[in-house]
Every structure is written in structure tokens, then in C-alpha cells.
Amino acid sequence: GSEQHEQELEQLGEADDIPRIIDRVTRQFETEMHKIYVGSGRKSAELFHQYMLALKEMLTGVFVHDESDSISYFDYLKQRMPELTKKNYAKQHRTAFEYMAKRAKERVRRELRNM
């Protein structure tokens, strides 16, 4: 009856909130991580920007499109950096990108729990 309909409406509202949460988390994260990675000279501003775009796509894939297991972190970054090889990823990008990805996923999950 109407109780089920109200629950469905609540879930729809929450689904609409997820992209906003991802957007907010990504922006906050970008500000914090920029100091650590670009401010210290560990990553270039352009590379860091590609990381953030890939991170947002990954978060959207995981939390909006439920792609959690089907697409790897490497694949998300390769979409932004077509020249990327697995060897180069492992050597130069994996540690930083996967650290950021895991932290960002934790933060989105925390925000979703607090909705």
C-alpha cells in the first residue's frame, strides 16, 4: 500500500543524493590530497587532475552503477590515460591512486550511513 510507496520514494531520494555526496567527497578530497601530492611535488598538477577525474568515475561506478567488482582501479585510470600500461601503473601510480580510491570509498560509505 501507501507505506511501501513511501519507502520507495525515500529510496529514490537517497539515490538522487548519491551523486551529490560523491561530488562533495571528491571536491573535499581533491583539496586535501592536492596539498599532499602536488604541494609536495610528488605528482604533477595535471596527473593529479587525471587521478581525481578517474576517482570520481570510480565512485560513481561503484555507488551509482554498482560496478564494484567488474572494473579495476587500473581500468578507471586507463580511461583517463590511454597510454597507461599495467607495468607503468604498478610502478608509478598504483600506490597513490589506490590509497586515494580506498580512502574516498570509505568516506562516501560513511556519508551514506549518515544519511
N, C-alpha and C positions, 0 to 999 in steps of 0.2 A: 504493500500500500504506500501511503504517503511517507511513512518512516523510511522505507527503502529509497524512495526518490530523494529524500533529504540527504541521506548518506551519499548517494550518487553525486548530488550537487556539491557536497563538501569535498568529495574526491576530485571532482572536476576543478574546483577552486584551487586545491592543492597542486594539481597537475599544472595549472597555469602559473603557480608560484615558482615551480622548479626552475624554469629558465631565468626568472628574476634572481633567485638565490644563486644560481650558477654565475650569472653576470656580476653580482655583488661580490661573491667569493673571489672570482677571477680578478676583479679590479683591486680588491684589498691585497690579494696575494701578489699581484704584479708590483704594487707599491713596496711591499715588504721585501720580496725577493730581488727586486731591482737593486736595492742597496747592497745586498749580499753578493750578487753575481756580477752586475755591471759596475756598481760603485767600487768594487774591489779589483776590477779588471779581469775577473775570471772568465767572463763571457762578453762578447760584443753586444752592443745595444740591438743590432739587427738580429743576431742569433737569439737573444733573449726574447725579442718580439715574436719570432717564429715559435719559440717554446710556449709562449703564452697563448698564441692562436691555437696551437695543437692541444694545449691543456684544456682550453675552453671546448674544443671539439670533442675531446675525450670525455669531459664531464657531461656534455650534452648527450653523447653516445651512451654513456653508462646510465645516467639518471633519467633521461627522457626517452631514449630509444631502446633501452635495455640490451645494450651490446657488450655487456661487461666481459664476456669471455671470448667473443668472436674476433675482436680486433686488438692487436698488441700495441703497447706503447710505441714500439718501433714504427708500426704501420701509421699511427696517428702523426708521428713526426715526419715520416717519409712523405705523407700527403702535402706537407708544407715545404719539404726539402727533397725534391725528386731525385737529386744526385746522391742522397744518403745511402750508404751501404751498411749491411749488418756489422761488418768489421769496424767501420768508422764509427757507427753508432756505439758499439761496445767500448771502443777506445776513448771517444771524446764526449759522448752525450749521455750514455745510459745512467751513470751515477746521478748526475744533476737532474736530468729530466724525470727519472723515476722517483727520485726523492720528492720533487715538486708535485708530481702526479699523485703520489700516495698521501702527501700532506693535504693537498687540495680535496681529494676524495673524502678524507676524514672530516675536513671542515664542512663540506656540503652535507655529509651524513649527520653531523652534529646539528647543523641548521635545520635539516628536515625533521629531526627528532624534536626540535624545539618549536615546531610549527603549531 
